[in-house]
């Protein structure tokens, strides 16, 4: 499946949707019950989180989506831990012998998707990685439907889903609580918090210090395949990263005139 890059425009979309997300009133009790169960098992999520570097609540949201918070199932896809996975992705974990512990399976599922390489876990990056975990089918092939993996049980989702791998229905409805809705409720209950992103400043190419450019470098480091020193000097490497992420160099980069 084609890759969807983490861009500033996509980050802004995630932030807008999350901040305007409202749980469907008839689902309040169900969402709170899910959150209660997650909090009861927070220690287990934190144990795996400490190994792979992802936030514990990111792991918990995936666990709910893939196996309904069942600790006897693989995090990859909900198959039983008594054997390697059968459904996509099949044959996981590749190392070790079944039965697997949930922690072993969870670490394998996250490393398989290279989650440990994510350096910055902003709200927007969390939502991007959640959607990437499930796949880009909605965004690429059914863009009129926001992914229920994120938004089911909210004002951002009504109907439309994959009923099986590669099989689509406009009328089918997800019966699972979306991951973003879980995060929103965790935040409402004071269990997690996301800071508002700073206003995006205008930057220009310079080999010297430019006030505020550290924020640009930190943002760029959250994009897969980009690693910058956060030094406040938006020179050639920072401009290269901007080109990779957005398709253009920084203003005043000499290469803009080449």
JOKA-V470889 format. One record per backbone hydrogen bond with DSSP energy under -0.5 kcal/mol. CO is the residue of the C=O (numbers start at 1). NH is the residue of the N-H. If there is no record, write none. Layout:
co,nh
CO,NH
CO,NH
This chain:
co,nh
3,5
5,7
7,11
8,12
9,13
10,14
11,15
12,16
13,17
14,18
15,19
16,20
18,21
22,155
24,27
25,28
27,31
28,32
29,33
30,34
31,35
32,36
33,37
34,38
35,39
36,40
37,41
38,41
39,42
41,44
41,45
42,46
43,47
44,48
45,49
46,50
47,51
48,51
48,52
49,53
55,58
55,59
56,60
57,61
58,62
59,63
60,64
61,65
62,66
63,67
63,69
64,68
67,70
69,71
70,73
72,81
74,78
79,74
80,83
81,99
81,100
85,91
89,92
92,85
101,105
102,106
103,107
104,108
105,109
106,110
107,111
108,112
109,113
110,115
111,114
114,117
115,118
120,122
122,126
123,127
124,128
125,129
126,130
127,131
128,132
129,133
130,134
131,135
136,140
137,141
137,142
138,142
142,145
144,146
147,150
147,151
148,152
149,179
150,180
150,181
151,154
152,178
153,24
154,157
161,163
161,169
164,167
166,168
167,163
167,164
169,161
172,160
178,182
179,183
180,184
181,185
182,186
183,187
184,188
185,189
186,191
186,192
187,190
199,201
203,251
210,213
212,215
212,216
213,217
214,218
215,219
216,220
217,221
218,222
219,222
220,223
223,226
228,230
229,231
232,210
232,234
233,235
234,206
235,239
236,240
237,241
238,242
239,243
240,244
241,245
242,246
242,247
242,248
243,247
250,253
251,205
253,256
254,257
255,258
